[in-house]
Amino acid sequence: MTMLSEVGDRTFCVATILAMQYPRKSVFLGCLVSVTAMTVISALLGWAAPNLLSKEWSHHVTTFLFFLFGLRSLWEGFTEDDDDNEELEEVEKELEKDLKASSEKSKAASKADDNLKKKQKPFLTNFLSPVFLKAFSLTFFGEWGDKSQLATIGLAADEDTLGVVLGGIVGQVLCTVAAVIGGKSLASKISERLVTLLGGFLFLVFGVQSLLSPF
C-alpha cells in the first residue's frame, strides 16, 4: 500500500530532484530519517486511536477511510490526464526558486564557517549538512496529511502496530532508494494513472477485508 501510494507522488519527486543536484548520500539519509519518523508517528497515532475512541468506532473509521481513499484514487485515475512528468515538472519548478536562494546564501558564507565544517567528522557532517536538513524537512512536511500517512494511522488502529511500522518503513525505504537512484527515469517510464488505479484497487481490497473482519 505504501509503495503504490508513494511512487510518483510529491515527496518522490522531491527526493528525485534533490538527488540530481546534491550528493545522493545526504539526500537519501535525510529522506530516510524523515519517512521513518513519519511512519512511526503515524503508527503511534493509530495505536492511540482506540484509547480515544471505542474499538468499534476505530474499526468503522478505518473501513470508511479505506473505501474513501480507494474511490478517490480510482476517480483520479480515470479522470485525470496521464501526464507522467507533470508532478515532477511542477515540483522541479517550485524547488528552482528555493535552490537559487540557497546558492546565494552559500556564496555569502564566511571562510571561518568553511573551516569549521572541514574540522567536523564526516558522519556528523552528513547529518548536520544543509542538504540533509533540506531533504528531511521537505519530505517530512510533504508526507504530513497525505494518503499514505492517514492510511498508516487507520491500519495501525485496526491491525498489529509493529507489522504496520515494519511494512510501512520497508515500503518507504524502497521508494526512497528508487527515487534517489533513478527516480527521473522511473517516473518517466511508469504510468502515473496505472499506479493510481492500482493504489485505489488496493485500498478497496483493504476496505472490504476490514468490513468483513470483526472489530
Solvent accessible surface area in square Angstrom, and as a share of the most:
residue,aa,sasa,rsa
1,M,41,0.18
2,T,11,0.07
3,M,84,0.38
4,L,56,0.28
5,S,20,0.13
6,E,5,0.02
7,V,30,0.17
8,G,20,0.19
9,D,35,0.18
10,R,92,0.33
11,T,9,0.05
12,F,8,0.03
13,C,2,0.01
14,V,10,0.06
15,A,4,0.03
16,T,2,0.01
17,I,0,0.00
18,L,0,0.00
19,A,7,0.05
20,M,92,0.41
21,Q,85,0.38
22,Y,55,0.21
23,P,86,0.54
24,R,132,0.48
25,K,130,0.55
26,S,9,0.06
27,V,0,0.00
28,F,51,0.21
29,L,34,0.17
30,G,0,0.00
31,C,2,0.01
32,L,41,0.20
33,V,55,0.32
34,S,0,0.00
35,V,6,0.04
36,T,42,0.25
37,A,34,0.26
38,M,4,0.02
39,T,7,0.04
40,V,55,0.31
41,I,61,0.31
42,S,1,0.00
43,A,0,0.00
44,L,96,0.48
45,L,84,0.42
46,G,0,0.00
47,W,148,0.52
48,A,32,0.25
49,A,21,0.16
50,P,38,0.24
51,N,114,0.59
52,L,153,0.76
53,L,88,0.44
54,S,61,0.39
55,K,96,0.41
56,E,76,0.34
57,W,159,0.56
58,S,4,0.03
59,H,8,0.04
60,H,86,0.38
61,V,62,0.35
62,T,3,0.02
63,T,11,0.06
64,F,127,0.53
65,L,40,0.20
66,F,5,0.02
67,F,58,0.24
68,L,82,0.41
69,F,7,0.03
70,G,0,0.00
71,L,109,0.54
72,R,125,0.46
73,S,1,0.01
74,L,40,0.20
75,W,179,0.63
76,E,43,0.19
77,G,2,0.02
78,F,147,0.61
79,T,69,0.40
80,E,97,0.44
81,D,120,0.62
82,D,65,0.34
83,D,64,0.33
84,D,40,0.21
85,N,55,0.28
86,E,92,0.41
87,E,42,0.19
88,L,6,0.03
89,E,90,0.41
90,E,77,0.35
91,V,3,0.02
92,E,45,0.20
93,K,137,0.58
94,E,84,0.37
95,L,11,0.06
96,E,81,0.36
97,K,157,0.67
98,D,61,0.32
99,L,28,0.14
100,K,137,0.58
101,A,47,0.36
102,S,33,0.22
103,S,49,0.31
104,E,121,0.54
105,K,153,0.65
106,S,73,0.47
107,K,173,0.73
108,A,87,0.68
109,A,45,0.35
110,S,56,0.36
111,K,167,0.71
112,A,72,0.56
113,D,66,0.34
114,D,61,0.32
115,N,78,0.40
116,L,110,0.55
117,K,102,0.43
118,K,161,0.68
119,K,165,0.70
120,Q,66,0.29
121,K,139,0.59
122,P,108,0.68
123,F,139,0.58
124,L,85,0.42
125,T,47,0.27
126,N,29,0.15
127,F,62,0.26
128,L,111,0.55
129,S,19,0.12
130,P,88,0.55
131,V,21,0.12
132,F,16,0.07
133,L,99,0.49
134,K,33,0.14
135,A,0,0.00
136,F,59,0.25
137,S,42,0.27
138,L,58,0.29
139,T,3,0.02
140,F,35,0.14
141,F,148,0.62
142,G,30,0.29
143,E,1,0.01
144,W,132,0.46
145,G,44,0.42
146,D,37,0.19
147,K,48,0.20
148,S,4,0.02
149,Q,10,0.04
150,L,64,0.32
151,A,1,0.01
152,T,10,0.06
153,I,38,0.19
154,G,4,0.04
155,L,24,0.12
156,A,4,0.03
157,A,6,0.05
158,D,26,0.13
159,E,79,0.35
160,D,99,0.51
161,T,29,0.17
162,L,118,0.58
163,G,38,0.37
164,V,17,0.10
165,V,22,0.13
166,L,102,0.51
167,G,44,0.42
168,G,7,0.07
169,I,40,0.20
170,V,86,0.50
171,G,5,0.05
172,Q,12,0.05
173,V,40,0.23
174,L,89,0.44
175,C,7,0.04
176,T,10,0.06
177,V,53,0.30
178,A,30,0.24
179,A,2,0.01
180,V,10,0.06
181,I,110,0.56
182,G,30,0.29
183,G,2,0.02
184,K,98,0.42
185,S,56,0.36
186,L,54,0.27
187,A,12,0.09
188,S,56,0.36
189,K,162,0.69
190,I,56,0.29
191,S,32,0.21
192,E,61,0.27
193,R,87,0.32
194,L,97,0.48
195,V,16,0.09
196,T,28,0.16
197,L,38,0.19
198,L,82,0.41
199,G,7,0.07
200,G,0,0.00
201,F,130,0.54
202,L,46,0.23
203,F,3,0.01
204,L,37,0.19
205,V,68,0.39
206,F,59,0.24
207,G,0,0.00
208,V,70,0.40
209,Q,89,0.40
210,S,2,0.01
211,L,113,0.56
212,L,140,0.70
213,S,32,0.21
214,P,125,0.78
215,F,122,0.51
